[in-house]
Each structure stands twice: as C-alpha cells, then as structure tokens.
Amino acid sequence: MNILITGGLGFIGSTLAIAEVHRGNKVTVVDALFPDYGGNRFNVKQIEKEIDIKIGDVRNTKLMEKLVKGQDVIYSLAGTLSHVDSMTDPFTDLEINCVSQLVLLEACRKLNPQVKLLFAGTRNQYGRAKYLPVDENHPMEPVDVNGINNIAAEWYYRLYHNIHGLKTCSLRLTNTYGPRHQMKHPRQGVLNWFIRQLIDGKTVQLFGDGSQIRDINFVSDVVAAFMLAADSPKSIGDVFNLGGDAVSLESFVKSAIKVFGQGNFKAVTFPPERRSIEVGDYIADRSKIKNKLGWTPVVDLESGLKKTFDYYLEYKKNYWK
C-alpha cells in the first residue's frame, strides 16, 4: 500500500512510518520541521533510505494536491498540542490544527476520494470530565483554544465522510510517551519532560500535589491503534478513544525514578496560565475500540519507561538542545 503521513518526522508520525515500512508499505512523510513542534529527521534515521521525505507545510494546497494522489492511506498527524501556546497565540493554533485539515480533505475530495483518512484527535476535546471513565459521548467543553480547534478539525473529517463519502476515522489520543518525542520543552507533552529532568539530574517539578490522574499510552500502542483503524472497514465514519494505564502524575514520576534508578521530585504551585486550563482527572473508556476493532494496549508502564530511558540515553545528543 501507499501511505502518506503528515507530521511524519514527529513523535508518533515517525514511529508510525517505521512500523508501516516494516509491514512492507511504501511510505511518504511530509513535515514542515517548525522549531519546537517535534519534527526531527533523526527520528527516521533507520528508514530514511526506504521512505520519501518531503519538507513542506500541509497548509500548502499545491503541495498537498500533489502528495495525496495515489495514496491508499493517509495518517493526519501534523498539528500542535500546546494548551498554553493556543491561549497566547490562538491564530497559529487555528491555522495549524484547522486550516491544514481542510486543505488535506479538499485535496482528497478532488483528487483521491477513495483514500482512507485517519485523524489524530485528543482527550483535550472533552475538557474537564463530568464523569469517569470518559466515553466518546461525553460532552465536549474544552478549556483552551487547542481543544476547540481539535473539535472543529475532527468535525471536518466527520462532515467530509457524511457529505462527500470520504473514508475517515478519528482517534482521540490521551497522554502518549516514548522514544522520538521532542525533549526541548514541556509544552507538547509533560511526560517526556519528566524523563528529561531525571536524565539531567534535576528535580522533577509537579504542579499542584501531583495527584492528577492521566490515562497514558506508550507510543507503539498508539501506532498499533492507528494501523488497526486503517486496516478495518469498521472504523470508517467513526471516532474512538484511546487509553491505557490510568496513573497519577506523582505515580508516573515515582515509576520513572524506580526504572531509572535515581531522581527526586517536588510539588510546586501551579502557574496562573496553567491553573486556569487544568482539566483535573482523566480516565478514558476504551471499550468501544476494543470491542469494534480489537485494540488493547500491551506495553506496561515499567516496560515503556525502560524503552524510553534506553532510547534517550543512547541518542541524547539528537534531542537535547
């Protein structure tokens, strides 16, 4: 099969590219390599001679019209997840998370209406949980601009399925950790930032008391979910939660310290810009994707942490700045 991955030099996109190459598929990745967004050519070092790498912005209509032709599956992973950045620079978040999706969908509608499209949504769409675990029918009341834009983006995919017949599916991801995540700052994901702080010998700072519960997945489990959704006709026109180990942030850090063999942490006061958009506890109901597509995460927290530490200890120079 011919596979296109937007955001394909990023964390999940590059891991997905490696997995699809191992399945024998022809893979093209496109990435703008915007600073601080996570794109890194080293992420695909092991397969760089086996894939086609395009450096470009997915908001570029001509580029995307060229790239969608002949593709069997497109994974839409280009975007930004920073809650704080979306509040200080909402128009950039709108451009990257919404305009880019419309450019891609329009290109497919015009030039490749038979392609299968997989969109990466987020738990951030739900906002603060009104009940736990959160299922796909939970009200969506996001607490930041990023959550609103992800809702809009997901609805573009649903609309293009309902009206234009495109074969779309959305996976609502939760906190994901593992190798190939950017390690320069915590704005695109805090779990890997905890890992960097431990490797650097610094005290991990937990906002509040660290009791906030997060549902977390190791990156290879997320990639497996995307490939299952791509392969199955049962996913067309639907949305699915992902989820895994539900742990407090304090428990995650304690597990990381145990695996790494050293380190410490302390509770610190929430910065005002983070307190106002803190969502509290989140646990996903993943029964729908388990029952319909047969997906369940397989990597336990200790194993995932060991793989993550091992990777960054070996390749630290390619991620630290």
Helices and strands as residue ranges (DSSP letters): E 2-6, H 11-22, E 26-31, G 41-47, E 52-55, H 61-68, E 73-76, H 83-88, H 90-94, I 95-99, H 100-111, E 116-122, G 123-125, H 145-164, E 167-173, E 175-177, H 190-199, E 204-207, E 213-218, H 219-231, G 233-235, E 238-241, E 245-248, H 249-260, E 265-268, H 272-275, H 287-293, H 301-315, G 316-318
